[in-house]
Amino acid sequence: MGWTALVSLTPYYPLYALFFLATGLTDAEVSGLFALWSVTGFLAEVPGGALADRWSRRGSLVLASVFEAAGFAVWTALPGLPGFAAGFVLWGLGGALVSGAAEALVYDGLAAAGAADAYPRVNGWISATELAVQVPTAGLAAGLFAVGGYPLVGWVSVAVCLVAAVAAARLPEPPRAAEAEYEGGPFRAVALREVGLLVLALAVLGGLDAVEEYFPVMAGSWGVPAGLVPLAVLAIPLTGAAGAALAGRVVRWPVPVLATLLAAAAALLGLAAVWARPAALAAVAVFYGLYLAVLVVAEARLQERIRGRYRATLTSVAALGIELTSLVVFAAWAVGGALAIAALVLAAVPLLVVALRNQPAG
């Protein structure tokens, strides 16, 4: 999806934390901003999905990009704690509008074209693009900063988001299929075994992706010089992109094989944590590729099982669970570092098995 690639090219992404510190904010104030961002997204997550279902998935993506552009404009025009806080609220609202709406738009579009089976492959490539584009985004951010500092980075970010809004407005949105609805609405559907288990599995698996926040920390603590950390960890998202792109091939593999992939990922992360050397980052990269392949499969299976007009809402319920699982990952890191997170990944294997075995394969 071209819209995804455009959004991922926003040059503020690699630099905004440094921008906050450069304006004089303390580490505690920056953490408070991140917390505000998370709380905003948490509160708006399910309402955002419901809005997309009742109104327009395409319109939600357009509005999300406009909100993000507005947030970055406030950051750039009014740098300081109040402006950053306002910008994060706008960005949090935009993120909630995207969550659920994007997946629903892609799946329903493919289904309308008689190509619903292609969703795992398409979704995998979208995820891969989001990761791979981190490389040119970093280069773009560095170049803009060298020429015009944070103001140029900021205004170009605003422009990128507005271009993304225009691109989103051009996405096709098929008419809603006249399918049987779940009695009692979307939240009653979560209680159904066929849907609820996949929502839970996706919530847990998706939340484990919070480990990416710690890849630079791992590199630094395992002996990589600070100046080389960005290059040292670059292979991890690229390998993750490869894993996501290959998910379309593994989506129909037997459940025991998928479970073995996830267990192997956990073992590799645990091995890297014990090895704790710069070379261990190679094991982390393979872990991430295997993990993302399984995650994309879980996302695809959930979309297959949802019927009716509540697709974005139910996907947003899973995204809400992802936020909660992320908090568990953060706590696990504080207690036991990468080894504790590896244990969480391993603990997710039985849930994956139960969720997928209760679903038809096609």
C-alpha positions, 0 to 999 in steps of 0.5 A, a space after each residue: 500500500 503506497 500510503 503505508 510507505 509514505 507514512 513510514 517515510 516521515 523524517 521526524 520518526 528517527 529524531 523526535 526524541 532527540 528533538 525533545 531533549 534538545 529543547 531542554 526537556 528532561 528524561 522524565 518529561 520525555 517519558 511523560 510525553 510517551 505515556 500521554 501518547 500511549 494513554 491517548 491511543 489506548 483510550 481511542 483505540 476501539 472507538 477509532 475502529 468503530 468509527 471506521 466501521 460505521 463511517 469509512 475505512 478510507 476516510 479514517 486513514 485520511 483523517 489519521 494522516 491529517 491529525 498526524 500532520 497537525 501534531 507535527 505542525 504543533 511540535 515544529 511551531 511551538 516547541 516545548 512541553 505544552 506543544 509536544 503534549 498537544 502534538 502527541 494527543 493528535 498523533 495518538 488519535 491518528 494512530 487509533 484511527 489507523 488501527 483496524 481501519 487499514 487491515 479492514 480496508 485491505 482485506 475487504 478490498 481483496 475479498 471484493 476482488 475475489 482474492 481474499 486468499 492473497 491477504 497473508 501475502 499482501 499484509 506481509 509485504 506491507 509489514 515488510 515495507 514498513 520495516 525496510 523503509 526505516 533505512 531511507 527514512 534515516 537517511 532522509 532525516 539525517 540529510 534534512 537535519 544537516 541542511 535545516 535542523 529540526 525545523 526543516 525536519 518538522 515541516 517536511 514531516 508535515 508535508 509527507 503526512 499531508 501527501 499521505 492523506 491525499 494518497 489515502 483518499 485515492 484508495 479504493 473502498 469497496 461497498 460493505 458486504 451484506 454478510 450475517 452479523 454477530 448477534 450482540 455486536 462486535 464485543 459479543 463476537 470476541 466471546 465466541 471461541 472462533 474469534 476470541 482465541 485469535 483476538 487473544 493470540 494476536 494481542 499477545 503476539 503483537 505486544 511482543 513486538 515491543 522488544 524492538 525498542 530494546 534492540 539498540 540497548 542490547 547492542 550497547 550492553 553487549 559491547 557495540 560502541 555507541 557510534 556503531 549501534 545504529 549500523 549494528 542493529 540495522 540488520 534486525 528490521 531488515 531480517 524482520 522485513 524478510 520474515 514478514 514478506 515470507 509469511 504468505 508462503 508459511 500461512 498454510 503450514 501445519 500448526 506444529 510447524 508454525 509453533 516450532 518457528 515461534 519456539 525457535 525464535 524464543 530459543 534464539 533470543 534466549 541464546 543471544 541474551 546468554 551469549 551477550 556479545 556483538 555477534 549475538 545480534 545475528 541471532 536476534 535478527 533471525 529471531 525477529 524474522 521468524 517471529 514476524 512471519 508467525 505474527 503476520 500469519 496470526 493477523 491473517 487468520 483473524 481477518 479470515 474469521 471476522 465476518 460482517 461490518 465489525 472488522 475494524 472494530 474487532 481488529 482494534 480490540 486486538 490492538 488494544 490487547 497489544 498495548 496491554 501486552 507491551 506493558 508486560 514486555 516493558 516490565 519483563 525487560 526491567 526484571 530480566 532483560 532479553 532473557 525474560 522477553 524470550 521466556 514470554 515469547 516461549 510462553 506464547 507458543 501454547 496459545 498460538 497452538 490452541 488458537 490456530 487449531 480451533 480455526 479452519 486452514 482455509 
